[in-house]
Amino acid sequence: MPDRSETRPPDAERQTITHIIHGEQRLDDYHWLKTRGKADAGVLGHLEAENAYLDTVMLPLRETQAAIYRELLSHLQEDDEQPPLQDGEWLYFTRTLEGKAHPVFLRRPHAGGDEQLLLDVNALTKSEGLDNVWVSHTRPSPDGRYWAYLMDRTGQEVWELRVLDIRTGELAEPALTGLSGWTLAWHADSSALLYATEDDTQRADRIWRHTLGQPQGADELLFQEDDPTFRVGAGLSENGATLLIASEANMAQEWLALDARDAGATPQTVLPRERGTEATLADGGDHWLVLTNAGGAEEFKLVRLPKDGELDLGAAAEVLPYTAERYLTGMHLFKDHLLLSGREGGFTRLWVLPRSADGYGAARRVEFPEDSATVRIGGNRVYETDTARILYTSLTRPTEHLDLNLDTLETTLIKATPVPNYDPSQYVSEMVWATADDGEQVPVSVVRRRDTVLPAPTLLYGYGSYGIPVDPAFSMTRLPLLDRGWVWAIAHIRGGSERGRGWYDAGRLKNKMNTFTDFVAAGEHLRATGLAGDLVAMGRSAGGLLMGAVVNLRPDLWKAAFVGVPFVDVLSTMLDASIPLTTAEYDEWGNPNDAGAYATMRAYSPYDNLKAGVYPHLFVSTGLNDPRVAYWEPAKYVARLRTLRQSGSGMLVLKTNMGAGHGGSSSRYDALNEAAEEYAFALAAVNGDLQGE
């Protein structure tokens, strides 16, 4: 390692202020990193100094990083195509090319014929001088003439809408700017489309109708949401007849609808909002189909409402009655079938219901060869079909694109994701169960090579928020660690929904501490049962909050932790209603203006619970343009932690991607190199090649 004098970390300036609320004085030496903003020379200088320090720390590890990168590249099928998705008379698909960082979007006639280039993102980045670019919500017009997409050039998630005239190969009109990334939907006659814009906090609050050819300033406002805890979105129903507008909070939705075939239609309320009642709506023709928790159906039930009758969820006819053993999460409607997604026994499931003029038949579960796997509904844009595209994967099985026969429930393999230099028979996965502090059983998915000698170094990954599950799925980026004799584990902690909606509710608001103690219990179990030797923890975003919390709770348990784009300054963020996500997330974390909610957050907020002690090696990362978890949260966290770590603590580094946001680099090669960098750090930490400061 370099001489210590060459590797001294930057010393952040201290400017102490005092936050006072609910009778508590909370001292903060680094609040200036927030208030000055990311354009401030002092802020940028500090972040660049941290990056320079990281480069010095990583210098002896760059050869290992390069070797891991080469291994990752050896598992990447660089020339590849995604299976095409039919939309109208065309098949739409993406292609990746060797040496090219970004995808190419194309289409070809369903009946056969030459392919057409829609967008080469590689050429776009070159022609417009972009280091990173993200393309989302690609939508062809119903007549197939236009192809619309949203594009973000900074990672700040401020989007522009571009509409390609496929006949000419040129943009049909100037780009619309300042859009939300959540909405893009066409009217049926291809003359107009719906999009969303955001308020000053990047909350999607308005739905607009844009008629092709008219200036953005002339667009028609269809809906505006003034409640700061709700955000809006819109989409086209599966049958193509209705444009649905949803205004959503964490625990409530309001639904409006307008005729997609009438470019002058105005939205009409279908289901008004009711706090605590959630609903997902689909257009069933002469009725509405609703997934809802109304009437105490915590794990959700499926009901139908007549379009010409009373829209009362309490009086709705049941299509699939409620049972506590089945958590319903989504649906896709076809002309003669309904495809449902959900969970049973902790695993993802699919069910098919036949439908006719007389109603819906019995639900049949789609069976697969293994339980410990993940199945979900794929892209489906054809309404009158008896085949649905689904996706299937497990910890050892790369994603398979399957066509599901909705009558027989048989599946046909369309494409298995190619992973060069990978033999699945050499790997084994299992699920183990850890006992939490309160006796709850927490599932932990584990994958390793068959020849791995146990106990082995183990990377334990977690998330545990928003009801988002981390399901057992294949990732080729794990292979360099697995092939070096590591175990990879996923803790399915409360706050996710792996064991149902109740699992989510047991890990949010006043129950949030369960998320963190579950993760600690998972790590302790892996050690106690002889699976794990040294433990390395990893999480991103709300999973970064998890990392900060568990490092505070049990710094001795972890050899190292990767704290990615982390929500670690919980109180500063949730007390500032002017920044993105805050007001919309009161139902997730609580509103700290309430003394009880404040006390709950105060007990786990990583930044506010740092104290003098011995800490493990920590690799903290952020993006300068991140609108979800601002750069200043991890920057403040690292700055304070540097002043509190005692002798024997590990290395602490902060990496700021100066040209990206929450998701990191858009280049697939840059993303692999970033993974290789983290793995090199992890290997050095476990092998004793990484000194403390």
C-alpha positions in Angstrom: 0.0 0.0 0.0 1.1 3.6 -0.5 2.7 5.5 2.4 0.0 6.8 4.8 0.9 10.4 4.0 -0.1 9.8 0.4 -3.5 8.4 1.4 -4.8 10.9 3.9 -8.5 11.5 3.4 -10.0 15.0 2.8 -11.0 16.9 5.9 -14.3 18.5 5.3 -14.8 22.0 6.6 -17.0 22.3 9.7 -19.8 24.9 10.0 -21.9 23.9 12.9 -25.6 24.7 12.9 -28.3 23.6 15.3 -31.6 22.0 14.2 -34.3 22.5 16.8 -37.6 20.5 16.7 -39.8 18.8 19.3 -37.5 20.1 22.0 -34.4 18.5 20.7 -31.2 20.3 19.6 -29.5 18.4 16.8 -26.0 19.6 15.9 -24.9 19.4 12.3 -21.4 20.3 11.2 -21.9 19.5 7.5 -25.2 21.0 6.6 -23.4 23.4 4.3 -22.9 20.5 1.8 -26.6 20.7 1.3 -27.3 24.4 1.5 -24.6 25.5 -0.9 -25.8 23.2 -3.6 -24.0 21.0 -6.1 -22.8 23.9 -8.3 -20.8 25.5 -5.4 -17.0 25.5 -5.9 -16.5 24.4 -2.3 -18.9 21.5 -2.6 -17.4 20.3 -5.9 -13.9 20.7 -4.6 -14.7 18.5 -1.6 -16.3 15.8 -3.7 -13.4 15.9 -6.2 -11.0 15.5 -3.3 -12.9 12.5 -2.1 -12.7 11.0 -5.6 -9.0 11.7 -5.7 -8.6 9.9 -2.4 -10.5 6.9 -3.7 -8.2 6.8 -6.7 -5.2 6.7 -4.4 -6.7 3.9 -2.2 -7.7 1.9 -5.2 -4.4 2.3 -7.1 -2.9 -1.0 -5.7 -6.2 -2.7 -6.5 -6.6 -1.6 -10.1 -5.0 -4.8 -11.5 -7.5 -6.9 -9.6 -10.3 -4.6 -10.8 -9.1 -5.0 -14.4 -9.0 -8.8 -14.0 -12.6 -8.9 -12.6 -13.7 -6.6 -15.4 -12.3 -9.0 -18.0 -14.1 -11.8 -16.3 -17.4 -9.9 -16.3 -16.9 -9.1 -19.9 -16.3 -12.8 -20.7 -19.8 -13.5 -19.3 -21.5 -10.8 -21.4 -23.0 -11.7 -24.8 -22.0 -8.4 -26.4 -23.8 -9.0 -29.7 -27.4 -9.9 -28.6 -31.0 -9.2 -29.3 -34.0 -9.1 -26.9 -37.0 -11.1 -28.1 -39.3 -8.9 -30.2 -42.5 -7.5 -28.7 -45.5 -7.3 -31.1 -47.3 -4.0 -31.1 -49.8 -3.6 -33.9 -48.4 -4.9 -37.2 -44.8 -4.6 -36.1 -42.3 -6.4 -33.9 -40.2 -4.0 -31.8 -36.9 -5.1 -30.2 -33.4 -3.9 -29.1 -30.0 -5.0 -30.1 -26.6 -4.6 -28.5 -23.4 -4.7 -30.5 -19.9 -5.6 -29.5 -17.9 -2.7 -28.2 -21.0 -0.4 -28.1 -22.2 0.8 -24.7 -25.8 1.4 -25.4 -28.7 -0.4 -27.1 -30.1 0.1 -30.6 -33.9 0.2 -31.1 -35.4 -1.4 -34.2 -38.5 -2.9 -35.6 -39.6 -5.2 -38.4 -43.0 -6.2 -39.9 -44.8 -8.9 -38.1 -45.7 -10.5 -41.4 -42.0 -10.5 -42.5 -39.7 -8.0 -44.1 -36.7 -5.7 -43.5 -35.9 -4.2 -40.2 -36.0 -0.5 -39.6 -33.7 1.5 -37.4 -35.6 3.6 -34.8 -32.8 4.9 -32.5 -29.1 4.1 -32.1 -28.3 5.4 -28.6 -24.6 5.1 -29.3 -24.9 7.4 -32.3 -27.1 9.8 -30.2 -24.5 10.1 -27.4 -21.8 10.8 -30.0 -23.7 13.4 -32.0 -25.0 15.3 -29.0 -21.8 15.0 -27.0 -23.4 13.1 -24.1 -21.5 10.9 -21.6 -24.6 9.3 -20.2 -28.1 9.1 -21.7 -31.2 7.1 -20.6 -34.1 6.2 -22.9 -37.4 5.1 -21.4 -41.1 4.6 -22.1 -40.7 3.9 -25.9 -44.2 3.9 -27.4 -45.1 3.4 -31.1 -48.3 5.2 -32.2 -51.3 2.9 -32.9 -51.0 3.4 -36.6 -47.3 2.6 -36.6 -46.2 5.8 -38.1 -44.5 7.4 -35.1 -42.3 6.2 -32.3 -42.1 8.3 -29.1 -39.6 8.0 -26.3 -38.5 9.8 -23.2 -34.8 10.8 -22.8 -32.8 11.9 -19.8 -29.3 13.3 -20.5 -28.0 14.0 -17.0 -29.3 11.3 -14.6 -31.4 14.0 -12.9 -34.6 12.4 -14.2 -35.8 15.4 -16.0 -37.0 14.1 -19.3 -37.7 15.3 -22.8 -40.2 13.7 -25.2 -39.1 13.0 -28.7 -41.4 11.8 -31.5 -39.8 10.1 -34.5 -41.6 10.1 -37.8 -40.5 6.7 -39.0 -41.4 7.4 -42.6 -38.8 10.2 -42.8 -36.4 9.0 -40.1 -36.5 12.6 -38.6 -38.1 14.0 -35.5 -41.7 14.9 -36.3 -41.5 18.1 -34.1 -39.2 19.8 -31.6 -38.7 17.9 -28.4 -41.0 18.6 -25.4 -38.9 19.4 -22.4 -39.2 19.3 -18.6 -41.3 16.1 -18.4 -41.7 13.4 -15.8 -40.4 10.0 -16.6 -43.6 8.2 -15.5 -46.0 8.8 -18.4 -46.3 8.4 -22.1 -49.5 7.1 -23.7 -51.1 7.6 -27.2 -54.7 8.4 -28.2 -56.1 5.7 -30.5 -56.0 7.8 -33.6 -52.3 8.6 -33.2 -53.0 12.3 -33.3 -52.2 13.1 -29.6 -50.5 11.7 -26.6 -50.4 12.1 -22.8 -47.5 13.1 -20.7 -46.8 14.3 -17.2 -44.8 17.2 -15.8 -43.6 17.8 -12.2 -43.6 20.5 -9.6 -40.5 22.1 -8.0 -39.9 19.0 -5.9 -40.0 16.7 -8.9 -43.3 15.3 -8.0 -45.4 14.4 -11.0 -48.4 16.6 -10.5 -50.0 17.3 -13.9 -51.2 15.3 -16.9 -51.2 17.0 -20.3 -52.5 16.2 -23.8 -50.2 17.1 -26.6 -51.5 17.2 -30.2 -48.7 16.5 -32.7 -47.5 19.6 -34.5 -48.7 22.1 -31.9 -46.2 23.9 -29.6 -45.8 22.6 -26.1 -47.2 25.8 -24.7 -50.6 25.0 -26.3 -50.9 21.6 -24.7 -54.1 20.9 -22.8 -54.0 20.3 -19.0 -56.2 17.3 -18.3 -55.5 16.8 -14.6 -53.7 18.5 -11.8 -52.9 17.0 -8.4 -52.5 19.6 -5.6 -52.1 17.2 -2.7 -48.3 17.1 -2.2 -48.5 13.5 -1.0 -49.9 12.2 -4.3 -48.2 11.9 -7.7 -49.9 11.2 -11.1 -49.4 8.9 -14.0 -51.3 7.7 -17.1 -51.5 4.7 -19.4 -53.5 3.0 -22.1 -55.8 0.1 -21.1 -55.0 -3.3 -22.6 -58.0 -3.2 -24.9 -56.9 0.2 -26.3 -60.2 1.8 -25.5 -59.4 3.9 -22.4 -56.7 6.2 -21.2 -56.4 5.7 -17.4 -55.1 8.5 -15.1 -54.0 7.5 -11.6 -53.2 9.8 -8.8 -51.3 7.8 -6.2 -50.1 8.0 -2.7 -48.4 5.2 -0.8 -51.7 4.0 0.6 -54.3 5.3 -1.7 -55.2 5.8 -5.4 -57.7 7.8 -7.3 -58.6 6.7 -10.9 -59.9 8.7 -13.8 -60.7 7.6 -17.3 -61.2 9.1 -20.8 -62.0 7.6 -24.1 -58.8 6.9 -26.0 -60.7 7.1 -29.3 -61.7 10.7 -28.7 -58.8 13.1 -28.9 -61.0 15.8 -27.2 -62.2 13.6 -24.3 -61.9 14.9 -20.8 -61.2 12.7 -17.7 -64.0 11.4 -15.6 -63.6 10.0 -12.1 -64.0 6.3 -11.8 -62.7 5.6 -8.2 -62.3 8.5 -5.8 -59.4 8.4 -3.3 -59.8 7.0 0.2 -56.9 6.9 2.5 -56.0 3.3 3.4 -57.9 1.9 0.4 -55.7 0.8 -2.5 -56.8 -0.1 -6.0 -55.4 -1.1 -9.3 -57.8 -0.6 -12.2 -58.3 -2.3 -15.6 -60.9 -1.8 -18.3 -62.9 -5.0 -18.8 -65.2 -3.6 -21.5 -68.6 -3.3 -19.8 -67.0 -3.4 -16.3 -64.0 -2.3 -14.3 -61.7 -4.9 -12.9 -60.0 -3.9 -9.6 -57.3 -5.3 -7.4 -58.0 -3.9 -4.0 -57.5 -4.2 -0.2 -60.9 -2.8 0.4 -62.9 -4.4 3.2 -59.9 -5.6 5.1 -58.4 -7.6 2.3 -54.8 -7.0 3.4 -53.3 -9.3 0.8 -55.7 -8.0 -1.8 -58.7 -9.4 -3.7 -60.0 -9.1 -7.3 -63.4 -7.6 -7.8 -65.5 -6.1 -10.7 -67.6 -3.0 -10.9 -70.3 -2.4 -13.6 -69.6 0.8 -15.6 -73.2 1.7 -15.6 -73.8 1.0 -11.9 -72.6 2.1 -8.4 -68.8 2.4 -8.2 -68.6 1.1 -4.6 -65.7 -1.2 -3.8 -67.5 -2.4 -0.7 -70.4 -3.7 -2.8 -68.3 -5.0 -5.8 -68.7 -8.5 -7.1 -65.8 -10.8 -6.2 -63.9 -12.4 -9.1 -61.2 -13.9 -6.9 -62.0 -13.8 -3.2 -59.6 -12.8 -0.5 -57.4 -15.3 1.2 -54.6 -14.4 3.6 -52.3 -17.0 2.0 -52.3 -15.3 -1.5 -50.9 -11.8 -2.1 -52.2 -10.4 -5.4 -49.8 -7.8 -6.9 -50.7 -7.2 -10.6 -52.7 -8.2 -13.6 -52.8 -8.1 -17.4 -56.1 -8.4 -19.3 -56.5 -10.2 -22.6 -59.7 -10.6 -24.7 -60.4 -14.1 -23.4 -58.2 -14.4 -20.4 -56.9 -12.6 -17.3 -53.3 -13.1 -16.2 -52.7 -12.4 -12.5 -49.4 -12.1 -10.6 -48.9 -12.5 -6.9 -47.1 -14.4 -4.2 -47.7 -17.6 -2.2 -45.4 -19.1 0.4 -42.9 -16.3 -0.1 -42.5 -17.0 -3.9 -43.9 -15.3 -7.0 -46.8 -17.0 -8.7 -49.0 -16.5 -11.8 -52.7 -17.5 -12.3 -54.9 -17.5 -15.4 -58.6 -16.9 -15.4 -60.7 -17.5 -18.5 -63.1 -14.7 -19.3 -66.2 -14.5 -21.5 -69.4 -12.5 -21.8 -70.7 -14.5 -18.8 -67.8 -13.5 -16.6 -64.6 -15.0 -15.2 -63.8 -18.7 -14.7 -61.8 -20.4 -12.0 -58.2 -19.3 -11.4 -55.5 -21.8 -12.4 -52.0 -21.5 -11.1 -49.1 -21.8 -13.6 -46.7 -24.4 -12.4 -42.9 -24.3 -12.8 -40.2 -26.9 -12.1 -38.8 -25.1 -9.0 -40.3 -23.0 -6.3 -37.2 -20.9 -5.4 -37.4 -18.9 -8.6 -39.0 -15.7 -9.9 -41.7 -15.4 -12.5 -43.3 -12.2 -13.7 -45.5 -10.9 -16.5 -43.5 -9.6 -19.4 -44.2 -7.1 -22.2 -47.6 -7.8 -23.8 -49.2 -5.4 -26.3 -51.6 -7.7 -28.1 -55.1 -7.9 -26.7 -56.7 -10.6 -28.9 -54.3 -13.4 -28.3 -54.2 -16.7 -26.4 -50.4 -16.3 -25.6 -48.7 -14.2 -23.0 -45.0 -13.3 -22.7 -43.6 -14.1 -19.2 -40.1 -14.1 -17.7 -38.6 -16.8 -15.5 -35.3 -16.9 -13.6 -33.6 -18.3 -10.5 -30.3 -17.7 -8.7 -28.7 -20.2 -11.0 -30.8 -19.9 -14.1 -30.4 -16.9 -16.4 -33.7 -15.1 -17.4 -35.8 -17.1 -19.8 -38.4 -15.4 -22.1 -41.4 -17.8 -22.3 -44.7 -17.7 -24.1 -47.5 -19.0 -21.9 -50.4 -20.6 -23.6 -53.3 -19.1 -21.7 -55.6 -22.1 -22.5 -53.3 -25.0 -21.7 -50.9 -23.2 -19.3 -48.0 -24.8 -21.2 -44.9 -22.7 -21.8 -42.6 -22.4 -24.8 -39.1 -21.1 -24.5 -38.6 -18.1 -26.8 -35.1 -17.2 -25.6 -32.8 -18.0 -22.7 -30.5 -15.1 -21.9 -27.0 -16.2 -23.1 -24.3 -16.2 -20.5 -20.9 -17.2 -22.0 -18.5 -19.3 -19.9 -21.2 -20.2 -17.4 -22.2 -23.8 -16.4 -25.2 -23.7 -14.1 -24.5 -27.2 -13.0 -21.5 -25.9 -11.1 -23.7 -23.8 -8.8 -26.2 -24.5 -6.1 -28.8 -22.4 -4.4 -31.0 -22.8 -1.3 -33.2 -20.9 1.1 -32.4 -20.8 4.8 -34.3 -19.2 7.6 -33.0 -16.8 10.2 -34.9 -16.1 13.5 -35.4 -12.4 14.2 -35.3 -10.7 17.6 -39.1 -11.1 17.9 -39.2 -14.7 16.7 -40.2 -14.0 13.1 -38.7 -16.3 10.5 -36.7 -14.3 7.9 -36.0 -16.1 4.6 -32.5 -15.8 3.2 -31.6 -16.9 -0.4 -28.1 -18.3 -0.8 -26.1 -19.2 -4.0 -22.5 -20.6 -4.3 -20.4 -22.9 -6.3 -20.8 -26.6 -5.5 -17.1 -26.9 -4.6 -17.0 -23.8 -2.3 -15.5 -24.7 1.0 -17.6 -23.5 3.9 -17.5 -21.3 5.9 -16.8 -18.8 3.1 -16.6 -15.1 2.7 -20.2 -14.0 2.1 -21.8 -10.9 0.6 -25.2 -10.3 2.1 -27.5 -8.1 0.1 -30.6 -6.3 1.3 -33.2 -3.7 0.5 -36.4 -3.9 2.6 -38.5 -0.8 1.8 -41.6 0.3 -0.2 -42.8 -3.2 -0.3 -40.3 -4.0 -3.1 -39.2 -7.6 -3.0 -35.6 -8.7 -3.8 -36.6 -12.0 -5.5 -34.2 -14.9 -6.3 -32.9 -14.0 -9.8 -29.8 -14.7 -11.8 -27.1 -12.0 -12.1 -23.9 -12.7 -14.1 -22.2 -9.9 -12.2 -22.0 -12.2 -9.1 -19.9 -14.8 -10.9 -16.4 -13.3 -10.1 -17.1 -13.5 -6.4 -18.8 -17.0 -6.6 -15.9 -18.3 -8.7 -13.4 -17.1 -6.0 -15.2 -19.2 -3.4 -17.6 -16.6 -2.0 -21.3 -17.1 -1.0 -23.9 -14.6 -2.2 -26.9 -14.2 0.0 -30.1 -12.1 -0.1 -31.9 -11.3 3.1 -35.7 -11.0 2.4 -36.3 -8.7 5.3 -39.5 -7.0 6.5 -40.3 -3.8 4.6 -40.2 -5.7 1.4 -43.1 -7.9 0.4 -41.5 -11.3 -0.1 -43.9 -12.9 2.4 -46.9 -10.7 1.5 -48.3 -7.3 2.1 -48.2 -7.8 5.9 -44.4 -8.3 5.5 -44.2 -4.8 4.1 -46.4 -3.2 6.8 -44.2 -4.9 9.4 -41.2 -3.0 8.2 -42.4 0.6 7.7 -43.4 3.6 9.8 -43.2 2.7 13.5 -42.1 -0.8 12.6 -39.1 0.3 10.5 -36.5 -1.0 13.0 -37.6 -4.6 12.1 -36.0 -4.1 8.7 -32.6 -3.5 10.2 -32.7 -6.1 13.0 -33.9 -8.7 10.4 -30.8 -8.0 8.3 -28.6 -8.4 11.4 -30.3 -11.6 12.3 -29.7 -12.9 8.7 -26.0 -12.2 9.0 -25.7 -13.8 12.5 -27.6 -16.9 11.2 -25.2 -17.3 8.2 -22.3 -17.1 10.6 -23.8 -19.4 13.2 -24.7 -22.2 10.8 -21.2 -22.3 9.2 -22.2 -20.9 5.8 -20.5 -17.5 6.2 -17.0 -16.6 7.3 -16.3 -12.9 6.9 -19.5 -10.9 6.1 -19.7 -8.1 3.6 -23.0 -6.2 3.5 -24.4 -4.4 0.4 -27.4 -2.2 -0.3 -28.4 0.8 -2.5 -30.8 3.7 -2.0 -33.2 2.6 0.7 -30.9 -0.4 0.9 -28.2 2.2 1.6 -30.2 3.4 4.6 -30.2 -0.3 5.6 -26.4 -0.4 5.4 -26.0 2.7 7.5 -28.4 1.4 10.1 -26.9 -2.1 10.4 -23.4 -0.7 10.6 -24.4 1.5 13.5 -26.2 -1.4 15.2 -23.5 -4.0 14.7 -20.2 -2.6 13.4 -18.4 -5.7 14.6 -20.5 -8.1 12.4 -19.3 -6.8 9.0 -15.9 -6.9 7.5 -17.0 -4.3 5.0 -20.1 -2.6 3.7 -21.1 -1.1 0.4 -23.4 1.9 1.1 -24.8 2.8 -2.3 -26.7 6.1 -3.1 -27.8 5.9 0.5 -30.7 7.5 2.2 -28.7 8.1 5.4 -29.7 11.6 6.5 -33.3 10.7 7.1 -34.3 13.6 9.3 -32.8 16.4 7.2 -34.5 15.0 4.1 -37.9 14.2 5.6 -38.1 17.6 7.3 -37.5 19.4 4.0 -40.7 19.3 2.0 -39.1 21.2 -0.9 -36.9 18.3 -2.1 -38.0 15.4 -4.3 -39.8 12.4 -2.7 -40.3 13.9 0.8 -44.0 14.6 0.9 -44.9 11.6 -1.2 -43.1 9.3 1.3 -44.8 10.3 4.6 -46.7 6.9 4.4 -43.4 5.1 4.1 -41.3 6.7 6.8 -43.7 9.1 8.6 -43.9 12.8 8.8 -41.2 14.0 11.3 -43.2 17.1 12.0 -45.2 14.7 14.2 -43.3 14.1 17.4 -43.9 10.3 17.4 -42.7 9.9 13.8 -39.7 12.0 14.5 -38.8 9.9 17.5 -39.0 6.7 15.3 -36.8 8.2 12.6 -34.4 9.7 15.1 -33.8 6.2 16.5 -32.4 4.8 13.3 -31.3 7.7 11.0 -27.7 6.6 10.2 -26.3 10.1 10.1 -27.8 11.0 13.5 -26.8 7.8 15.2 -23.1 7.8 14.3 -20.9 7.7 17.4 -17.3 7.2 18.3 -16.2 3.6 17.7 -14.5 1.0 15.5 -16.1 0.7 12.0 -15.6 -1.8 9.2 -14.3 -0.9 5.7 -16.9 1.2 4.0 -17.3 2.0 0.3 -19.9 4.8 0.0 -21.1 5.9 -3.5 -23.4 8.6 -4.9 -24.2 10.5 -8.1 -23.9 14.3 -8.3 -27.2 14.5 -10.2 -29.2 12.1 -8.1 -32.7 13.6 -7.5 -33.8 10.7 -5.3 -31.1 10.7 -2.7 -29.1 13.9 -3.1 -25.3 13.8 -3.1 -25.1 15.7 0.2 -26.6 12.8 2.2 -23.6 10.4 1.7 -21.2 13.3 1.6 -22.3 14.5 5.1 -22.3 10.9 6.3 -18.7 10.2 5.3 -17.5 13.6 6.6 -19.0 13.0 10.1 -17.9 9.4 10.2 -14.3 10.4 9.5 -14.3 12.3 12.8 -15.7 9.4 14.9 -13.9 6.3 13.8 -11.4 5.0 16.3 -8.2 3.0 16.0 -8.8 -0.3 14.3 -11.5 1.0 11.9 -11.3 0.1 8.3 -10.9 2.2 5.1 -13.6 4.7 4.4 -14.1 6.0 0.8 -16.7 8.1 -1.0 -17.2 7.8 -4.7 -19.2 10.5 -6.6 -20.2 9.9 -10.2 -20.0 13.5 -11.4 -22.1 12.8 -14.5 -24.9 10.5 -13.4 -27.8 10.2 -11.0 -29.4 7.5 -8.9 -28.9 4.6 -11.3 -25.2 5.2 -12.0 -23.7 5.1 -15.4 -25.8 4.4 -18.5 -23.0 2.6 -20.3 -23.1 -1.1 -19.8 -19.3 -1.2 -19.8 -19.0 1.5 -17.2 -21.5 -0.3 -15.1 -19.4 -3.5 -15.2 -16.3 -1.6 -14.4 -18.0 0.0 -11.4 -19.0 -3.5 -10.2 -15.4 -4.7 -10.7 -14.1 -1.8 -8.6 -16.4 -2.6 -5.7 -15.5 -6.3 -5.9 -11.8 -5.5 -5.8 -12.4 -3.4 -2.7 -14.4 -6.3 -1.1 -11.7 -8.9 -1.9 -9.0 -6.6 -0.5 -11.0 -6.1 2.7 -11.5 -9.8 3.3 -7.9 -10.8 2.3 -6.4 -8.2 4.6 -5.0 -6.1 1.7 -6.9 -3.0 2.7 -5.5 -0.9 5.5 -7.5 1.3 7.7 -6.8 5.0 7.9 
